């Protein structure tokens, strides 16, 4: 019985992904996303290259992505690949961001942005760098010139 739950959970999520990609998915152009993040979502302009690099390596700019099953049994959701272990609500479990995981996979990134900034602030308080919360950033952006991700963008 215990083995059936993760399998059923994965099947349900796969169905949600397929449907959401058809109806609600958005794949951003990096410059359009950077501009929206600065103007509409109020991300600091000086950090935007790091955010765009992070998003490139976490979701490839696709709002509907669900990451592969993590070793702790959690899944990551949406543009910022926000974990359902702590941050978003799923299966009756409340996350620290107070947002449903399903809502992180639609084309409205307002709630995603609020949650990502919260994760960033908490991680910055704990580690000194908020971007450390994302493996995509630590593996691909931390030691690299992230300005290349927004070099051709007008912000």
N, CA, C and O of each residue as an XYZ file, in Angstrom:
620
protein
N       0.819     -1.186      0.000
C       0.000      0.000      0.000
C       0.869      1.258      0.000
O       0.570      2.215     -0.715
N       1.943      1.264      0.798
C       2.817      2.435      0.870
C       3.493      2.699     -0.479
O       3.714      3.854     -0.842
N       3.820      1.648     -1.218
C       4.457      1.822     -2.521
C       3.486      2.365     -3.557
O       3.911      2.994     -4.526
N       2.194      2.136     -3.374
C       1.207      2.615     -4.331
C       1.060      4.137     -4.267
O       0.838      4.773     -5.297
N       1.177      4.717     -3.101
C       0.959      6.161     -2.944
C       1.915      6.988     -3.809
O       1.451      7.858     -4.546
N       3.240      6.749     -3.751
C       4.132      7.529     -4.615
C       3.853      7.318     -6.103
O       3.959      8.255     -6.894
N       3.503      6.110     -6.479
C       3.202      5.838     -7.882
C       1.942      6.587     -8.301
O       1.913      7.211     -9.362
N       0.901      6.529     -7.473
C      -0.332      7.259     -7.779
C      -0.074      8.758     -7.815
O      -0.617      9.466     -8.664
N       0.750      9.241     -6.899
C       1.100     10.663     -6.838
C       1.805     11.075     -8.141
O       1.497     12.122     -8.710
N       2.738     10.256     -8.604
C       3.466     10.561     -9.837
C       2.552     10.525    -11.055
O       2.676     11.365    -11.946
N       1.648      9.573    -11.103
C       0.705      9.489    -12.223
C      -0.194     10.713    -12.238
O      -0.444     11.297    -13.292
N      -0.680     11.101    -11.065
C      -1.542     12.289    -10.971
C      -0.784     13.532    -11.428
O      -1.317     14.353    -12.175
N       0.456     13.663    -10.979
C       1.256     14.825    -11.364
C       1.566     14.838    -12.851
O       1.574     15.899    -13.476
N       1.820     13.677    -13.418
C       2.064     13.593    -14.852
C       0.850     14.064    -15.638
O       0.988     14.799    -16.616
N      -0.328     13.647    -15.219
C      -1.564     14.079    -15.866
C      -1.744     15.588    -15.747
O      -2.126     16.245    -16.716
N      -1.474     16.138    -14.571
C      -1.577     17.583    -14.360
C      -0.597     18.320    -15.265
O      -0.945     19.347    -15.847
N       0.614     17.809    -15.387
C       1.622     18.454    -16.227
C       1.177     18.486    -17.677
O       1.263     19.524    -18.333
N       0.709     17.375    -18.172
C       0.276     17.310    -19.566
C      -0.852     18.300    -19.822
O      -0.825     19.033    -20.811
N      -1.837     18.324    -18.942
C      -2.971     19.243    -19.112
C      -2.519     20.689    -18.958
O      -2.907     21.540    -19.757
N      -1.707     20.982    -17.949
C      -1.296     22.370    -17.715
C      -0.406     22.886    -18.833
O      -0.468     24.071    -19.158
N       0.414     22.042    -19.427
C       1.271     22.478    -20.528
C       0.424     22.877    -21.726
O       0.789     23.790    -22.467
N      -0.693     22.208    -21.920
C      -1.566     22.520    -23.035
C      -2.316     23.818    -22.784
O      -2.448     24.638    -23.693
N      -2.804     24.015    -21.583
C      -3.700     25.126    -21.281
C      -2.988     26.336    -20.696
O      -3.246     27.457    -21.133
N      -2.105     26.151    -19.727
C      -1.597     27.264    -18.940
C      -0.098     27.517    -19.042
O       0.407     28.431    -18.391
N       0.606     26.758    -19.816
C       2.058     26.867    -19.848
C       2.518     28.120    -20.574
O       1.865     28.611    -21.494
N       3.655     28.615    -20.133
C       4.310     29.711    -20.827
C       5.801     29.462    -20.776
O       6.363     29.198    -19.713
N       6.427     29.547    -21.912
C       7.878     29.473    -21.977
C       8.360     30.878    -22.310
O       8.070     31.416    -23.378
N       9.097     31.456    -21.380
C       9.536     32.837    -21.502
C      10.769     32.974    -22.383
O      11.607     32.075    -22.459
N      10.854     34.098    -23.031
C      12.088     34.578    -23.623
C      12.866     35.194    -22.454
O      12.271     35.917    -21.655
N      14.173     34.937    -22.326
C      14.921     35.443    -21.169
C      14.810     36.954    -20.953
O      14.678     37.403    -19.814
N      14.862     37.735    -22.020
C      14.783     39.197    -21.862
C      13.388     39.644    -21.443
O      13.246     40.558    -20.631
N      12.365     39.009    -21.988
C      10.997     39.347    -21.580
C      10.784     39.015    -20.110
O      10.149     39.774    -19.377
N      11.315     37.886    -19.692
C      11.194     37.498    -18.287
C      11.953     38.472    -17.387
O      11.430     38.899    -16.357
N      13.161     38.818    -17.762
C      13.957     39.757    -16.960
C      13.222     41.081    -16.808
O      13.172     41.650    -15.718
N      12.662     41.559    -17.890
C      11.931     42.832    -17.848
C      10.711     42.720    -16.929
O      10.463     43.607    -16.112
N       9.950     41.628    -17.064
C       8.778     41.443    -16.200
C       9.174     41.323    -14.733
O       8.503     41.863    -13.854
N      10.260     40.616    -14.479
C      10.687     40.441    -13.091
C      11.081     41.768    -12.450
O      10.813     41.991    -11.269
N      11.713     42.647    -13.221
C      12.117     43.947    -12.695
C      10.930     44.892    -12.587
O      10.747     45.539    -11.556
N      10.115     44.982    -13.646
C       9.051     45.990    -13.667
C       7.778     45.571    -12.936
O       7.192     46.370    -12.207
N       7.353     44.340    -13.124
C       6.087     43.900    -12.531
C       6.259     43.160    -11.209
O       5.448     43.318    -10.297
N       7.299     42.363    -11.103
C       7.473     41.530     -9.909
C       8.430     42.153     -8.896
O       8.615     41.610     -7.807
N       9.030     43.268     -9.237
C       9.857     44.065     -8.331
C      11.110     43.359     -7.808
O      11.500     43.546     -6.655
N      11.731     42.551     -8.659
C      13.030     41.989     -8.301
C      14.076     43.091     -8.466
O      13.972     43.898     -9.390
N      15.073     43.141     -7.595
C      16.120     44.157     -7.736
C      16.874     43.979     -9.058
O      17.314     42.880     -9.395
N      17.011     45.066     -9.784
C      17.670     45.036    -11.091
C      19.096     44.486    -10.990
O      19.559     43.778    -11.885
N      19.788     44.816     -9.893
C      21.180     44.378     -9.756
C      21.309     42.856     -9.579
O      22.397     42.310     -9.760
N      20.222     42.172     -9.230
C      20.252     40.710     -9.055
C      19.659     39.945    -10.233
O      19.687     38.715    -10.247
N      19.128     40.652    -11.211
C      18.324     39.983    -12.237
C      19.138     38.985    -13.072
O      18.595     37.959    -13.484
N      20.395     39.250    -13.326
C      21.207     38.297    -14.103
C      21.332     36.967    -13.359
O      21.286     35.905    -13.980
N      21.490     37.017    -12.038
C      21.535     35.784    -11.247
C      20.209     35.041    -11.303
O      20.189     33.816    -11.428
N      19.101     35.771    -11.213
C      17.787     35.125    -11.278
C      17.562     34.479    -12.643
O      17.045     33.365    -12.722
N      17.942     35.162    -13.710
C      17.732     34.613    -15.056
C      18.607     33.381    -15.268
O      18.158     32.399    -15.860
N      19.851     33.424    -14.793
C      20.711     32.244    -14.872
C      20.101     31.083    -14.088
O      20.050     29.953    -14.575
N      19.641     31.371    -12.878
C      19.009     30.352    -12.037
C      17.825     29.709    -12.765
O      17.721     28.485    -12.832
N      16.938     30.541    -13.306
C      15.738     30.044    -13.985
C      16.104     29.238    -15.231
O      15.480     28.215    -15.513
N      17.102     29.691    -15.969
C      17.563     28.937    -17.147
C      17.922     27.511    -16.752
O      17.545     26.556    -17.432
N      18.649     27.373    -15.655
C      19.151     26.049    -15.272
C      18.189     25.251    -14.402
O      18.382     24.050    -14.217
N      17.172     25.887    -13.874
C      16.162     25.171    -13.092
C      15.004     24.699    -13.978
O      14.599     23.539    -13.896
N      14.475     25.578    -14.817
C      13.261     25.239    -15.576
C      13.345     25.527    -17.067
O      12.396     25.247    -17.800
N      14.440     26.071    -17.524
C      14.612     26.479    -18.914
C      13.487     27.425    -19.354
O      13.012     27.365    -20.488
N      13.080     28.291    -18.434
C      12.094     29.358    -18.667
C      10.665     28.854    -18.876
O       9.822     29.596    -19.380
N      10.384     27.621    -18.503
C       9.068     27.001    -18.688
C       8.303     27.005    -17.366
O       8.741     26.397    -16.389
N       7.166     27.688    -17.339
C       6.391     27.812    -16.100
C       5.732     26.512    -15.660
O       5.349     26.393    -14.496
N       5.589     25.549    -16.535
C       4.819     24.346    -16.207
C       5.652     23.165    -15.723
O       5.104     22.092    -15.472
N       6.937     23.338    -15.589
C       7.829     22.220    -15.289
C       7.618     21.669    -13.874
O       7.487     22.414    -12.903
N       7.592     20.345    -13.801
C       7.723     19.621    -12.532
C       9.024     18.850    -12.643
O       9.219     18.075    -13.579
N       9.911     19.067    -11.684
C      11.197     18.375    -11.710
C      11.044     16.898    -11.400
O       9.985     16.434    -10.976
N      12.115     16.183    -11.620
C      12.086     14.744    -11.313
C      12.016     14.554     -9.803
O      12.355     15.456     -9.037
N      11.581     13.390     -9.390
C      11.426     13.063     -7.978
C      12.775     13.189     -7.261
O      13.757     12.559     -7.653
N      12.807     14.002     -6.219
C      14.026     14.190     -5.426
C      14.226     13.005     -4.488
O      13.293     12.241     -4.240
N      15.428     12.854     -3.974
C      15.740     11.719     -3.100
C      14.906     11.713     -1.826
O      14.715     10.661     -1.217
N      14.407     12.884     -1.414
C      13.571     12.957     -0.210
C      12.084     12.766     -0.515
O      11.242     12.917      0.371
N      11.763     12.435     -1.762
C      10.376     12.196     -2.157
C       9.630     13.442     -2.592
O       8.451     13.366     -2.939
N      10.287     14.577     -2.581
C       9.637     15.834     -2.974
C       9.757     16.069     -4.474
O      10.546     15.431     -5.171
N       8.942     17.012     -4.941
C       8.997     17.456     -6.331
C       9.192     18.965     -6.353
O       8.788     19.662     -5.422
N       9.805     19.463     -7.408
C      10.014     20.894     -7.582
C       9.079     21.386     -8.681
O       8.833     20.690     -9.666
N       8.557     22.615     -8.489
C       7.473     23.106     -9.331
C       7.774     24.461     -9.968
O       8.302     25.366     -9.322
N       7.429     24.579    -11.237
C       7.381     25.848    -11.921
C       8.701     26.455    -12.332
O       9.744     25.801    -12.346
N       8.619     27.726    -12.663
C       9.730     28.505    -13.190
C      10.953     28.454    -12.279
O      12.075     28.285    -12.756
N      10.742     28.600    -10.975
C      11.833     28.632    -10.006
C      12.124     27.251     -9.411
O      13.035     27.109     -8.596
N      11.356     26.232     -9.814
C      11.500     24.879     -9.270
C      11.459     24.894     -7.746
O      12.424     24.532     -7.073
N      10.328     25.317     -7.230
C      10.091     25.440     -5.792
C       9.630     24.093     -5.235
O       8.682     23.491     -5.740
N      10.309     23.633     -4.193
C      10.079     22.312     -3.615
C       8.753     22.236     -2.852
O       8.379     23.158     -2.127
N       8.063     21.122     -3.034
C       6.831     20.896     -2.276
C       7.113     20.289     -0.897
O       6.183     20.021     -0.137
N       8.381     20.072     -0.577
C       8.711     19.549      0.742
C       8.455     20.592      1.825
O       7.930     20.260      2.887
N       8.820     21.849      1.572
C       8.670     22.907      2.568
C       7.827     24.088      2.110
O       7.192     24.734      2.943
N       7.799     24.390      0.829
C       7.381     25.709      0.388
C       5.961     25.822     -0.130
O       5.307     26.829      0.141
N       5.451     24.846     -0.858
C       4.098     24.993     -1.417
C       3.154     23.933     -0.857
O       3.586     22.878     -0.392
N       1.856     24.232     -0.913
C       0.820     23.359     -0.361
C       0.503     22.233     -1.339
O       0.278     22.472     -2.525
N       0.487     21.011     -0.832
C       0.102     19.858     -1.653
C      -0.450     18.758     -0.758
O      -0.029     18.608      0.389
N      -1.373     18.007     -1.280
C      -1.948     16.857     -0.558
C      -2.347     17.197      0.878
O      -2.157     16.386      1.784
N      -2.896     18.388      1.084
C      -3.352     18.805      2.403
C      -2.257     19.286      3.340
O      -2.521     19.578      4.506
N      -1.035     19.370      2.841
C       0.092     19.831      3.654
C       0.388     21.280      3.282
O       0.579     21.605      2.110
N       0.424     22.141      4.288
C       0.699     23.560      4.046
C       2.197     23.811      3.936
O       2.992     23.283      4.713
N       2.563     24.628      2.956
C       3.954     25.019      2.783
C       4.190     26.422      3.309
O       3.244     27.175      3.539
N       5.439     26.768      3.497
C       5.814     28.050      4.089
C       5.436     29.254      3.233
O       5.347     30.368      3.748
N       5.212     29.051      1.942
C       4.825     30.179      1.079
C       3.307     30.363      1.010
O       2.834     31.390      0.525
N       2.543     29.386      1.487
C       1.091     29.516      1.481
C       0.481     29.528      0.093
O      -0.573     30.131     -0.113
N       1.121     28.879     -0.855
C       0.628     28.817     -2.228
C       0.510     27.349     -2.630
O       1.334     26.524     -2.238
N      -0.510     27.031     -3.409
C      -0.662     25.668     -3.897
C       0.414     25.374     -4.935
O       0.733     26.221     -5.770
N       0.968     24.172     -4.877
C       2.003     23.786     -5.829
C       1.495     23.905     -7.263
O       2.243     24.308     -8.154
N       0.240     23.561     -7.489
C      -0.346     23.670     -8.840
C      -0.264     25.091     -9.360
O      -0.073     25.299    -10.558
N      -0.406     26.085     -8.469
C      -0.381     27.489     -8.879
C       1.012     27.962     -9.270
O       1.160     29.028     -9.867
N       2.022     27.188     -8.942
C       3.387     27.526     -9.343
C       3.688     27.069    -10.766
O       4.765     27.342    -11.297
N       2.737     26.377    -11.379
C       2.964     25.842    -12.716
C       2.056     26.477    -13.771
O       1.845     25.894    -14.834
N       1.526     27.647    -13.492
C       0.724     28.326    -14.504
C       1.499     29.517    -15.054
O       2.652     29.737    -14.682
N       0.871     30.279    -15.933
C       1.581     31.381    -16.578
C       1.578     32.674    -15.767
O       2.148     33.672    -16.208
N       0.946     32.679    -14.591
C       0.969     33.834    -13.704
C       2.100     33.629    -12.705
O       2.022     32.750    -11.846
N       3.147     34.433    -12.814
C       4.324     34.203    -11.967
C       4.359     35.083    -10.720
O       5.382     35.131    -10.037
N       3.281     35.769    -10.414
C       3.277     36.632     -9.232
C       3.496     35.817     -7.953
O       4.369     36.151     -7.152
N       2.708     34.748     -7.754
C       2.856     33.942     -6.549
C       4.199     33.209     -6.525
O       4.789     33.029     -5.460
N       4.681     32.787     -7.691
C       5.990     32.143     -7.790
C       7.076     33.118     -7.324
O       7.971     32.753     -6.562
N       6.976     34.358     -7.796
C       7.967     35.383     -7.478
C       7.984     35.705     -5.989
O       9.049     35.848     -5.389
N       6.805     35.819     -5.401
C       6.713     36.087     -3.963
C       7.370     34.958     -3.170
O       8.125     35.206     -2.230
N       7.078     33.729     -3.557
C       7.652     32.573     -2.861
C       9.163     32.505     -3.074
O       9.904     32.249     -2.125
N       9.630     32.729     -4.295
C      11.067     32.684     -4.580
C      11.818     33.736     -3.761
O      12.898     33.463     -3.237
N      11.249     34.933     -3.652
C      11.898     35.968     -2.852
C      11.917     35.589     -1.372
O      12.873     35.897     -0.661
N      10.870     34.926     -0.914
C      10.838     34.463      0.481
C      11.931     33.420      0.725
O      12.655     33.492      1.718
N      12.043     32.457     -0.184
C      13.094     31.435     -0.089
C      14.467     32.103     -0.088
O      15.347     31.749      0.697
N      14.629     33.070     -0.976
C      15.888     33.805     -1.077
C      16.233     34.494      0.256
O      17.352     34.375      0.754
N      15.255     35.214      0.822
C      15.489     35.943      2.083
C      15.861     34.994      3.226
O      16.799     35.259      3.977
N      15.125     33.896      3.351
C      15.389     32.936      4.432
C      16.766     32.304      4.251
O      17.519     32.164      5.215
N      17.091     31.925      3.024
C      18.386     31.298      2.754
C      19.523     32.294      2.938
O      20.591     31.928      3.430
N      19.308     33.544      2.549
C      20.336     34.572      2.742
C      20.608     34.766      4.229
O      21.757     34.928      4.640
N      19.558     34.749      5.025
C      19.719     34.893      6.475
C      20.533     33.730      7.044
O      21.349     33.918      7.947
N      20.304     32.528      6.511
C      20.978     31.328      7.035
C      22.392     31.157      6.504
O      23.285     30.736      7.239
N      22.603     31.485      5.209
C      23.879     31.150      4.570
C      24.683     32.354      4.089
O      25.861     32.226      3.754
N      24.051     33.513      4.056
C      24.732     34.698      3.540
C      24.468     34.955      2.070
O      24.745     36.046      1.572
N      23.931     33.953      1.362
C      23.606     34.112     -0.058
C      22.301     33.389     -0.342
O      22.235     32.164     -0.244
N      21.269     34.133     -0.690
C      19.952     33.552     -0.929
C      19.873     32.611     -2.101
O      19.015     31.728     -2.135
N      20.759     32.787     -3.069
C      20.734     31.921     -4.251
C      21.198     30.498     -3.940
O      20.973     29.582     -4.732
N      21.844     30.314     -2.786
C      22.292     28.974     -2.392
C      21.142     27.978     -2.248
O      21.381     26.772     -2.189
N      19.909     28.455     -2.191
C      18.756     27.560     -2.063
C      18.524     26.743     -3.332
O      17.818     25.736     -3.289
N      19.102     27.155     -4.456
C      18.849     26.495     -5.735
C      20.113     25.825     -6.257
O      21.137     26.477     -6.464
N      20.028     24.512     -6.467
C      21.158     23.749     -7.005
C      21.536     24.248     -8.397
O      22.717     24.274     -8.743
N      20.550     24.642     -9.197
C      20.836     25.161    -10.531
C      21.737     26.376    -10.483
O      22.600     26.541    -11.346
N      21.550     27.232     -9.486
C      22.387     28.417     -9.350
C      23.780     28.043     -8.848
O      24.785     28.509     -9.384
N      23.834     27.193     -7.809
C      25.142     26.856     -7.238
C      26.012     26.095     -8.239
O      27.232     26.259     -8.246
N      25.402     25.274     -9.076
C      26.156     24.463    -10.030
C      26.525     25.219    -11.305
O      27.572     24.956    -11.896
N      25.673     26.157    -11.736
C      25.881     26.768    -13.054
C      26.113     28.277    -13.044
O      26.592     28.831    -14.034
N      25.785     28.938    -11.960
C      25.826     30.406    -11.968
C      26.827     31.001    -10.986
O      27.428     32.037    -11.269
N      27.009     30.371     -9.858
C      27.820     30.941     -8.772
C      29.210     31.357     -9.244
O      29.668     32.451     -8.913
N      29.869     30.528     -9.988
C      31.257     30.800    -10.395
C      31.366     31.356    -11.809
O      32.470     31.470    -12.341
N      30.242     31.702    -12.425
C      30.263     32.134    -13.827
C      29.838     33.585    -13.989
O      29.281     34.191    -13.073
N      30.104     34.122    -15.149
C      29.675     35.467    -15.489
C      28.190     35.415    -15.856
O      27.839     35.075    -16.986
N      27.337     35.745    -14.919
C      25.890     35.656    -15.156
C      25.370     36.798    -16.020
O      24.244     36.726    -16.514
N      26.156     37.843    -16.213
C      25.711     38.976    -17.034
C      25.421     38.551    -18.466
O      24.648     39.211    -19.160
N      26.022     37.472    -18.913
C      25.762     36.979    -20.265
C      24.284     36.630    -20.480
O      23.807     36.650    -21.614
N      23.564     36.314    -19.413
C      22.167     35.922    -19.527
C      21.238     37.103    -19.798
O      20.105     36.913    -20.240
N      21.712     38.316    -19.535
C      20.896     39.513    -19.788
C      21.630     40.551    -20.636
O      21.180     41.691    -20.749
N      22.754     40.161    -21.228
C      23.601     41.094    -21.972
C      22.859     41.809    -23.095
O      23.136     42.978    -23.362
N      21.932     41.142    -23.751
C      21.217     41.734    -24.874
C      19.825     42.242    -24.507
O      19.008     42.514    -25.386
N      19.561     42.369    -23.222
C      18.239     42.775    -22.746
C      18.205     44.263    -22.421
O      19.188     44.836    -21.951
N      17.055     44.875    -22.681
C      16.818     46.241    -22.268
C      15.940     46.195    -21.020
O      14.786     45.769    -21.073
N      16.499     46.636    -19.909
C      15.752     46.563    -18.638
C      15.372     47.936    -18.146
O      14.742     48.063    -17.096
